[in-house]
Amino acid sequence: MTNYTTDAEGRIVLAAEQQGPLANITDAELYDAADADWQVDLSNAADSREVSRKPERGDHIGKQFRTVGGNLVTTARTAEGEESFWFCYGCGDRREFGYGWDDRAREHANEHAGACRAA
């Protein structure tokens, strides 16, 4: 069951009203509130760990290169396959690319491995 109505061509023509604490706020009120320097806490109180920049469980590991300093530079794709990136275990650098840029990520990882001397 969906909470919206579509026309014959599949376009959404009617959606359910928004619910929750911001349901009745107009765009103008929201912009005014944002201009009032709201202090918005974007951290997750339930899990205050620092986000890892390394490839995580579920990421698709690609090629690995050895740096001049002896560390690994790993290319990977996020678990969802949305973006390619490389991560250097020596200096902690990470460079992200968009979807489908695996070749470019490998080129940059190889270049970084040739220049990184982090021990």
Backbone bond lengths (Angstrom), bond angles and torsions (degrees), N, CA, C in turn:
res aa  C-N    CA-C-N  psi(-1)  N-CA   C-N-CA  omega(-1)  CA-C   N-CA-C  phi
1 M - - - 1.451 - - 1.521 108.95 -
2 T 1.305 116.86 130.97 1.458 121.49 179.50 1.520 109.98 -101.85
3 N 1.307 115.78 159.83 1.463 119.91 178.69 1.526 111.07 -105.67
4 Y 1.332 116.43 26.79 1.457 121.32 177.15 1.528 109.15 -145.37
5 T 1.324 114.97 163.72 1.455 121.25 -179.39 1.519 108.91 -115.58
6 T 1.339 115.81 137.95 1.462 120.22 179.91 1.524 110.19 -116.06
7 D 1.328 115.22 158.99 1.462 119.46 175.44 1.533 108.95 -88.85
8 A 1.312 117.08 -172.84 1.463 121.92 -176.27 1.524 112.74 -63.38
9 E 1.340 117.42 -24.92 1.463 121.21 -178.85 1.523 112.95 -95.15
10 G 1.339 116.87 4.30 1.453 120.85 176.61 1.517 115.43 90.07
11 R 1.331 119.21 3.79 1.458 121.60 178.89 1.524 109.52 -80.06
12 I 1.324 117.05 142.57 1.464 121.42 178.51 1.521 108.11 -74.02
13 V 1.336 115.66 125.38 1.464 120.34 -179.35 1.520 112.11 -114.56
14 L 1.325 118.57 -18.99 1.451 121.91 -179.65 1.517 108.27 -151.01
15 A 1.321 116.51 126.21 1.464 121.18 178.36 1.519 108.74 -119.43
16 A 1.322 115.32 155.60 1.462 120.43 179.34 1.521 110.19 -66.24
17 E 1.332 115.72 153.54 1.457 119.82 178.52 1.517 109.91 -66.82
18 Q 1.331 114.89 147.94 1.453 120.23 178.55 1.513 109.47 -69.71
19 Q 1.331 116.05 143.41 1.455 121.18 178.09 1.507 108.64 -121.35
20 G 1.310 117.08 160.59 1.448 121.86 177.47 1.512 111.61 113.73
21 P 1.336 116.81 -174.69 1.463 121.12 -173.17 1.528 114.43 -66.63
22 L 1.319 119.29 -22.83 1.461 121.63 -178.95 1.520 112.16 -103.80
23 A 1.334 117.65 14.38 1.459 121.29 -173.11 1.522 113.09 -64.52
24 N 1.305 119.17 -37.27 1.459 121.50 -173.95 1.525 113.89 -102.87
25 I 1.324 118.07 12.54 1.457 121.54 -179.48 1.523 108.90 -87.22
26 T 1.319 115.94 130.62 1.464 120.29 178.59 1.529 109.22 -80.31
27 D 1.325 116.24 164.23 1.465 120.28 177.90 1.522 110.95 -59.11
28 A 1.331 116.98 -41.33 1.466 121.13 -179.23 1.527 110.64 -61.49
29 E 1.323 117.20 -42.83 1.469 120.45 178.95 1.524 111.04 -65.24
30 L 1.322 116.65 -38.28 1.454 120.39 179.41 1.531 111.13 -65.98
31 Y 1.335 117.21 -42.56 1.465 120.50 178.01 1.527 111.11 -66.30
32 D 1.336 117.94 -39.23 1.461 121.00 177.25 1.524 110.59 -62.01
33 A 1.320 116.16 -41.73 1.457 120.36 179.84 1.528 110.48 -65.72
34 A 1.321 117.41 -38.92 1.464 120.96 179.29 1.523 110.06 -67.25
35 D 1.328 117.37 -35.11 1.465 120.85 178.29 1.522 111.60 -71.31
36 A 1.315 117.33 -19.42 1.459 121.01 -178.50 1.519 111.52 -81.88
37 D 1.338 117.22 14.96 1.465 122.83 178.82 1.517 112.56 57.09
38 W 1.293 116.05 55.28 1.462 119.86 174.52 1.513 108.71 -59.32
39 Q 1.275 116.12 143.13 1.451 121.32 172.71 1.522 106.66 -95.94
40 V 1.307 117.04 97.53 1.455 121.55 -177.35 1.520 108.35 -99.96
41 D 1.325 115.79 124.77 1.454 121.38 178.34 1.519 108.57 -91.35
42 L 1.322 117.07 108.73 1.451 121.14 -178.18 1.518 112.65 -93.24
43 S 1.325 117.66 1.98 1.456 119.39 179.68 1.521 110.13 -77.79
44 N 1.282 115.36 155.20 1.456 121.05 178.08 1.521 107.53 -95.26
45 A 1.315 117.58 108.08 1.457 121.89 -175.39 1.526 111.56 -63.58
46 A 1.319 117.80 -30.28 1.455 120.53 -178.68 1.523 111.54 -72.26
47 D 1.314 117.51 -23.74 1.455 121.25 -177.51 1.521 108.19 -144.21
48 S 1.328 116.57 91.47 1.457 120.41 -173.35 1.526 112.26 -94.54
49 R 1.330 118.42 17.64 1.456 120.52 177.89 1.519 110.38 -67.92
50 E 1.312 115.35 152.67 1.459 119.99 175.27 1.527 108.84 -71.67
51 V 1.304 116.41 141.20 1.461 121.16 -179.66 1.524 108.95 -72.97
52 S 1.319 116.17 132.38 1.456 121.17 -179.28 1.518 110.58 -77.12
53 R 1.314 115.93 141.92 1.456 120.99 176.19 1.524 110.14 -95.66
54 K 1.347 116.97 -11.54 1.453 121.86 -178.94 1.523 110.08 -74.07
55 P 1.333 116.82 160.82 1.460 118.39 171.92 1.526 109.23 -59.30
56 E 1.308 116.02 137.95 1.451 120.76 -176.74 1.515 110.69 -109.62
57 R 1.310 115.97 170.04 1.460 121.63 177.97 1.524 109.13 -56.53
58 G 1.293 116.58 129.69 1.459 121.49 -179.07 1.521 113.16 100.58
59 D 1.348 117.76 -21.38 1.458 119.69 176.08 1.531 108.90 -68.52
60 H 1.315 116.23 149.57 1.458 121.78 -179.04 1.524 108.43 -91.95
61 I 1.322 116.52 106.93 1.459 121.99 -176.96 1.523 109.11 -76.26
62 G 1.323 114.93 135.14 1.462 120.71 179.04 1.513 110.42 -104.98
63 K 1.310 116.23 -127.26 1.457 121.49 -179.22 1.520 110.45 -82.80
64 Q 1.331 115.05 155.55 1.447 121.69 175.77 1.519 108.61 -126.24
65 F 1.323 115.24 139.08 1.453 121.78 -179.53 1.519 108.38 -122.09
66 R 1.332 117.03 148.46 1.456 122.53 177.66 1.521 108.29 -96.65
67 T 1.336 117.77 129.78 1.465 121.07 -179.33 1.525 109.94 -79.55
68 V 1.332 115.35 169.55 1.458 121.33 176.68 1.528 109.43 -62.19
69 G 1.339 116.42 -33.56 1.465 121.41 179.03 1.518 113.59 -80.24
70 G 1.333 118.20 -4.28 1.459 121.45 175.94 1.522 115.25 98.81
71 N 1.311 119.09 3.69 1.463 121.90 -179.80 1.526 111.06 -94.39
72 L 1.334 115.19 172.03 1.458 120.65 179.11 1.518 111.82 -97.52
73 V 1.320 115.39 143.65 1.458 123.07 167.29 1.525 104.89 -117.56
74 T 1.322 116.27 119.04 1.460 121.65 -174.48 1.516 110.59 -111.35
75 T 1.326 116.87 132.86 1.457 120.57 171.12 1.521 107.42 -94.85
76 A 1.328 116.03 146.74 1.464 119.91 -178.01 1.520 109.58 -155.29
77 R 1.314 114.37 167.15 1.456 122.60 173.09 1.517 106.14 -125.78
78 T 1.333 117.51 139.76 1.459 120.00 -179.40 1.516 110.63 -58.87
79 A 1.322 116.10 158.21 1.467 121.51 -176.93 1.524 111.73 -55.70
80 E 1.322 116.19 -34.46 1.458 120.47 178.98 1.517 111.74 -80.08
81 G 1.333 117.25 -8.73 1.458 121.84 -179.78 1.518 112.91 75.32
82 E 1.334 116.65 18.48 1.456 120.18 -173.83 1.520 114.16 -81.82
83 E 1.338 117.14 -30.03 1.459 117.13 -179.82 1.516 110.47 -150.09
84 S 1.318 114.44 151.76 1.454 122.49 176.88 1.519 107.66 -99.09
85 F 1.331 116.13 149.76 1.457 119.76 177.71 1.520 109.28 -155.77
86 W 1.341 115.57 167.56 1.451 120.46 169.74 1.519 107.64 -129.02
87 F 1.346 115.28 152.77 1.463 121.52 -179.79 1.510 108.97 -136.98
88 C 1.335 116.66 133.59 1.461 122.44 178.18 1.528 108.50 -101.09
89 Y 1.327 116.85 121.27 1.458 121.62 179.34 1.529 111.76 -75.70
90 G 1.323 117.73 -11.94 1.455 120.92 179.43 1.518 112.45 -82.45
91 C 1.329 116.90 -58.38 1.464 120.84 -175.63 1.528 112.62 -100.79
92 G 1.337 117.33 -10.60 1.462 120.17 178.88 1.511 114.86 84.17
93 D 1.335 117.66 6.69 1.470 121.19 178.47 1.514 111.06 -67.49
94 R 1.328 115.01 146.11 1.469 121.11 174.65 1.516 107.45 -140.51
95 R 1.314 116.39 134.18 1.464 121.07 177.70 1.514 107.56 -126.67
96 E 1.317 116.64 126.65 1.461 121.72 -176.42 1.520 110.77 -106.19
97 F 1.310 114.75 144.19 1.458 122.81 177.80 1.519 106.84 -126.72
98 G 1.284 117.53 165.84 1.454 121.21 -179.56 1.523 112.67 -78.77
99 Y 1.293 114.45 -174.59 1.463 122.02 179.56 1.529 110.30 -61.88
100 G 1.327 116.23 133.14 1.456 121.17 175.51 1.514 115.40 83.44
101 W 1.323 118.93 10.38 1.459 121.83 -177.44 1.529 111.54 -103.64
102 D 1.327 117.47 36.75 1.458 121.48 -179.73 1.523 112.37 -59.84
103 D 1.337 116.93 -43.06 1.462 120.38 -179.52 1.519 111.28 -62.59
104 R 1.317 116.30 -42.72 1.472 120.52 179.89 1.531 110.43 -65.90
105 A 1.324 117.43 -38.24 1.465 121.07 177.92 1.526 110.20 -63.03
106 R 1.336 117.27 -40.77 1.472 120.55 178.15 1.524 111.04 -64.50
107 E 1.339 116.98 -42.14 1.473 120.07 178.89 1.523 110.89 -60.29
108 H 1.334 116.39 -47.57 1.463 120.33 -179.09 1.527 111.52 -66.32
109 A 1.336 117.33 -38.32 1.464 120.66 178.45 1.525 110.51 -63.32
110 N 1.318 117.27 -41.30 1.453 121.75 178.95 1.530 110.50 -64.91
111 E 1.328 116.76 -43.13 1.467 120.63 177.70 1.525 110.89 -62.17
112 H 1.337 116.47 -43.32 1.467 120.38 -179.64 1.542 109.92 -64.92
113 A 1.340 116.36 -41.53 1.468 119.72 179.95 1.529 111.12 -61.12
114 G 1.330 117.17 -34.50 1.462 120.20 178.97 1.509 113.44 -73.02
115 A 1.322 117.66 -18.43 1.463 120.45 -176.61 1.545 113.43 -109.39
116 C 1.319 118.69 -23.54 1.468 122.03 -173.97 1.519 110.76 -76.36
117 R 1.317 116.27 125.00 1.457 121.46 179.45 1.521 111.35 -114.96
118 A 1.337 117.49 16.47 1.468 120.42 -179.67 1.528 109.84 -63.24
119 A 1.311 115.37 133.31 1.477 119.93 -176.99 1.497 112.40 -95.80
